[in-house]
Amino acid sequence: MIKVGVIGATGYTGAELIKLVYNHPEAELSVLTSKTYDGHPISDVFPIFNNIVDIKCQNLDVDIISEQTNVVFLCLPHKISMKYVPQFHKNGVKVIDLSADYRFNSVESYESAYQEHTSKKLFKSSVYGLSEIYKSEIKNAEIIGNPGCYPTSLLLPMIPLVKEKIIDTNLIISDSKSGVSGAGRSPSLASHFCETNESFKPYKVGNHRHTPEMEEKLTENAGEEIKITFVPHLLPLTRGMLTTIYTNIIGKTTRDNIEDLFHNYYGKKYFIRILQKEHFPDILSAKNTNFCDIGFHLDKNSGRLIIVSAIDNLLKGAAGQAIQNMNIMFNLVEQTGLDKL
Ligand SMILES: NC(=O)c1ccc[n+]([C@@H]2O[C@H](COP(=O)([O-])OP(=O)(O)OC[C@H]3O[C@@H](n4cnc5c(N)ncnc54)[C@H](OP(=O)(O)O)[C@@H]3O)[C@@H](O)[C@H]2O)c1
């Protein structure tokens, strides 16, 4: 059995990981941490775990936790993760970090969107955990920078298109919408019920910190510099994410070419569902699953390609993909523990 530590177990992604590990046939929950609830059973925080998971939360002591685990999932805010990742790594524990601290290749890109990185030595040895694209690197990784939710929803459909050079990389516009759990469990005015319920609004237009992450990975896969326009929106929903991307095709690409391309890339990838012609993803069908659903329309008149993807921000956008990465790292079938409804 793989012994798992969930570091920051009292947040939304932590709670999802507890459920996933509890149901995982090859892994067991060994450690749950919390600063605020040190010594309290996790069911004090999430009553859903009453009579099911009765583990007490403990403080974040890396040396003690390293004795008890083979892999830790860090569900901490960025800046906090980078304090602990080097210590777990030194103790030989595999790390899957859900924060942004180990997602980038370029220190400059990370620091432009976040803050000074205090563990640059390990920065380069981490692997970006977009499971379907970087599987062979993930297999041998010791530190995974698990992707952000918006980047997952954009990169999965866009990487095949930029790699095969069938779209105009000067024009990529992404209009994304997320449920409120994307902002984490700490209360804030922006995520307050009365501010979000029955409303719909864009936020951080033109300066969301996921933009450099998406640009870095698109650039790396395209072999040319790519800049995008990204506009996130807040949906009055608890969870789920829908991204609509607008771009132009180049040359004589047809709808069938694009469909073949997606099937070549993802036909054998369990967690990517390419929808039939004129069918489009919806949040309801992706919610509570680890799937990324992709549909698209090629407008013959304008040559514009419109792609829509849907994921659950807490699963394929966070905890689900993190478990998928653990499965790859431990040579398990990718969907182990993730294929139940
Ligand atoms: N929510 C999403 O949809 C989503 C998607 C992809 C990636 N992520 C990333 O995943 C990470 C976790 O997100 P989340 O939504 O689960 O956040 P969250 O609900 O706010 O939970 C954060 C957790 O971190 C702990 N924590 C906060 N400050 C800490 C500190 N100084 N030292 C130790 N522990 C601390 C909190 O616990 P205590 O106060 O109990 O210690 C809590 O368990 C973030 O980096 C986020 O950007 C989130």
The ligand as an SDF file (V2000), in Angstrom:
LIG
                    3D

 48 52  0  0  0  0  0  0  0  0999 V2000
   -9.4160   25.0860   -5.3210 N   0  0  0  0  0  0  0  0  0  0  0  0
   -9.0940   24.7150   -6.5500 C   0  0  0  0  0  0  0  0  0  0  0  0
   -9.9620   24.5340   -7.4110 O   0  0  0  0  0  0  0  0  0  0  0  0
   -7.6520   24.5150   -6.9210 C   0  0  0  0  0  0  0  0  0  0  0  0
   -7.3470   23.9940   -8.1860 C   0  0  0  0  0  0  0  0  0  0  0  0
   -6.0120   23.7890   -8.5480 C   0  0  0  0  0  0  0  0  0  0  0  0
   -4.9910   24.1340   -7.6590 C   0  0  0  0  0  0  0  0  0  0  0  0
   -5.3180   24.6650   -6.4460 N   0  0  0  0  0  0  0  0  0  0  0  0
   -4.1910   25.0150   -5.5470 C   0  0  0  0  0  0  0  0  0  0  0  0
   -4.1350   24.0190   -4.5160 O   0  0  0  0  0  0  0  0  0  0  0  0
   -3.7030   24.6290   -3.2930 C   0  0  0  0  0  0  0  0  0  0  0  0
   -4.7780   24.3540   -2.2240 C   0  0  0  0  0  0  0  0  0  0  0  0
   -5.9970   24.9350   -2.6610 O   0  0  0  0  0  0  0  0  0  0  0  0
   -7.3480   24.8320   -1.8210 P   0  0  0  0  0  0  0  0  0  0  0  0
   -8.4030   25.3850   -2.6910 O   0  0  0  0  0  0  0  0  0  0  0  0
   -7.5090   23.4770   -1.2460 O   0  0  0  0  0  0  0  0  0  0  0  0
   -7.0280   25.8830   -0.6310 O   0  0  0  0  0  0  0  0  0  0  0  0
   -7.8030   26.1120    0.7320 P   0  0  0  0  0  0  0  0  0  0  0  0
   -9.1650   25.5230    0.6620 O   0  0  0  0  0  0  0  0  0  0  0  0
   -7.6580   27.5540    1.0600 O   0  0  0  0  0  0  0  0  0  0  0  0
   -6.9160   25.2480    1.7770 O   0  0  0  0  0  0  0  0  0  0  0  0
   -5.5960   25.6160    2.1090 C   0  0  0  0  0  0  0  0  0  0  0  0
   -5.0060   24.6390    3.1400 C   0  0  0  0  0  0  0  0  0  0  0  0
   -3.7060   25.0970    3.5020 O   0  0  0  0  0  0  0  0  0  0  0  0
   -3.5820   25.1810    4.9260 C   0  0  0  0  0  0  0  0  0  0  0  0
   -2.7360   26.3300    5.2380 N   0  0  0  0  0  0  0  0  0  0  0  0
   -2.9720   27.6360    4.9620 C   0  0  0  0  0  0  0  0  0  0  0  0
   -1.9260   28.4150    5.3530 N   0  0  0  0  0  0  0  0  0  0  0  0
   -1.0160   27.5690    5.8760 C   0  0  0  0  0  0  0  0  0  0  0  0
    0.2780   27.7470    6.4610 C   0  0  0  0  0  0  0  0  0  0  0  0
    0.8160   28.9600    6.5760 N   0  0  0  0  0  0  0  0  0  0  0  0
    0.9500   26.6570    6.8930 N   0  0  0  0  0  0  0  0  0  0  0  0
    0.4170   25.4180    6.7940 C   0  0  0  0  0  0  0  0  0  0  0  0
   -0.8300   25.1840    6.2670 N   0  0  0  0  0  0  0  0  0  0  0  0
   -1.5200   26.2340    5.8110 C   0  0  0  0  0  0  0  0  0  0  0  0
   -5.0170   25.3450    5.4220 C   0  0  0  0  0  0  0  0  0  0  0  0
   -5.2010   24.7040    6.6460 O   0  0  0  0  0  0  0  0  0  0  0  0
   -5.1880   25.0930    8.1560 P   0  0  0  0  0  0  0  0  0  0  0  0
   -5.5730   26.5460    8.2890 O   0  0  0  0  0  0  0  0  0  0  0  0
   -6.1580   24.1530    8.7740 O   0  0  0  0  0  0  0  0  0  0  0  0
   -3.7810   24.8150    8.5420 O   0  0  0  0  0  0  0  0  0  0  0  0
   -5.8060   24.5210    4.4040 C   0  0  0  0  0  0  0  0  0  0  0  0
   -5.8070   23.1560    4.7990 O   0  0  0  0  0  0  0  0  0  0  0  0
   -3.5110   26.1260   -3.5860 C   0  0  0  0  0  0  0  0  0  0  0  0
   -2.1660   26.3940   -3.8360 O   0  0  0  0  0  0  0  0  0  0  0  0
   -4.3600   26.3510   -4.8400 C   0  0  0  0  0  0  0  0  0  0  0  0
   -3.8830   27.4100   -5.6430 O   0  0  0  0  0  0  0  0  0  0  0  0
   -6.6000   24.8410   -6.0530 C   0  0  0  0  0  0  0  0  0  0  0  0
  1  2  1  0
  2  3  2  0
  2  4  1  0
  4  5  1  0
  4 48  2  0
  5  6  2  0
  6  7  1  0
  7  8  2  0
  8  9  1  0
  8 48  1  0
  9 10  1  0
  9 46  1  0
 10 11  1  0
 11 12  1  0
 11 44  1  0
 12 13  1  0
 13 14  1  0
 14 15  2  0
 14 16  1  0
 14 17  1  0
 17 18  1  0
 18 19  2  0
 18 20  1  0
 18 21  1  0
 21 22  1  0
 22 23  1  0
 23 24  1  0
 23 42  1  0
 24 25  1  0
 25 26  1  0
 25 36  1  0
 26 27  1  0
 26 35  1  0
 27 28  2  0
 28 29  1  0
 29 30  1  0
 29 35  2  0
 30 31  1  0
 30 32  2  0
 32 33  1  0
 33 34  2  0
 34 35  1  0
 36 37  1  0
 36 42  1  0
 37 38  1  0
 38 39  2  0
 38 40  1  0
 38 41  1  0
 42 43  1  0
 44 45  1  0
 44 46  1  0
 46 47  1  0
M  CHG  2   8   1  16  -1
M  END
$$$$
